[in-house]
Amino acid sequence: MTGMDLRQTLKDTENALKDFIAFILSENLGEEWETECGVSPERLSRWQELKEAAASRQETGVAAEPLISYADIRDLKTILQKHWQYFAPALGDQTTLEVYLAELAKLGDSGLFRRDFLPHHQNLILGISGELRTRMARYRSQQETTEPLYPRIEYAADNLGNSWRPGESNFISTGMKLRPGDLLELAITATDPLGEPLEYQYAFNTGSPGVGLLWSGENTFTFQVTDKYVGNLFFATLSIRSKRKYHAHGDHDDYVIFIYQVLPPASF
């Protein structure tokens, strides 16, 4: 695995943990959970400053991030310590988790990012990331099945600024209008609670995963809109599944649907 891939693994793991914290605390503390999460008002203000700075240089097509996206690993440790009773069923031993967070913070240090990771760094990144993401996926699966059987999507996004996170509706009405010739770029991050490889499917203009369509190992996809899709509703369905025989929903385990409108060509 290249240094770039390992850095992406670090980023994906930290983002998955932030989304998981937001999911758990919103369920237990309500929508305004940030004010009760345990970090100081000064840290919350710092998150807001970073979010506003990011918004000022935001590029078109970049999804707006929730406030917790601007927390650092040390903030996450503070939150988890404050509300460990909510996270223990998913994340296990608190001391072990804090060791993992300390290692992730060290590995994410800018000095390491300026050079290639050494073999022991690679092993740590893959081991810790795999363990944390598997635990979170296992917990979410258990909430629905009592057993950690099925993989779950952690994050999905398009190139137009729309995104999905755990706890949100599987149907995202973007309110956006496309035209023939536009490119739609889609990406998914997901984890299997049993730690096995996943398959991905991208279906268009169906309100559910595409039966009979091909599955692949690619978690990103680029699609060019054509005039055959002109109409009031256009669905982009992103699905995942394990390679095992049985799945949570027929031939797939989890899905997210982005909904758009496709207008006629500009010269129509």
Stockholm file with secondary structure:
# STOCKHOLM 1.0

chainA/1-268         MTGMDLRQTLKDTENALKDFIAFILSENLGEEWETECGVSPERLSRWQELKEAAASRQETGVAAEPLISYADIRDLKTILQKHWQYFAPALGDQTTLEVYLAELAKLGDSGLFRRDFLPHHQNLILGISGELRTRMARYRSQQETTEPLYPRIEYAADNLGNSWRPGESNFISTGMKLRPGDLLELAITATDPLGEPLEYQYAFNTGSPGVGLLWSGENTFTFQVTDKYVGNLFFATLSIRSKRKYHAHGDHDDYVIFIYQVLPPASF
#=GR chainA/1-268 SS CCHHHHHHHHHHHHHHHHHHHHHHHHHHHCTTGGGGSSSCHHHHHHHHHHHHHHHHTCCTTCCCCCGGGGCCHHHHHHHHHHTHHHHHHHHCCHHHHHHHHHHHHHHTCHHHHTSCCCHHHHHHHHHHHHHHHHHHHHHHHHHHHSSCCSCEEEEEEETTSCEECTTSCSEEEEEEEECTTCEEEEEEEEECTTCCCEEEEEEESCSSCCTTCCCBSCSEEEEECCGGGCEEEEEEEEEEEESSSCCSBTTBSEEEEEEEEECCCTTC
#=GC SS_cons         CCHHHHHHHHHHHHHHHHHHHHHHHHHHHCTTGGGGSSSCHHHHHHHHHHHHHHHHTCCTTCCCCCGGGGCCHHHHHHHHHHTHHHHHHHHCCHHHHHHHHHHHHHHTCHHHHTSCCCHHHHHHHHHHHHHHHHHHHHHHHHHHHSSCCSCEEEEEEETTSCEECTTSCSEEEEEEEECTTCEEEEEEEEECTTCCCEEEEEEESCSSCCTTCCCBSCSEEEEECCGGGCEEEEEEEEEEEESSSCCSBTTBSEEEEEEEEECCCTTC
//
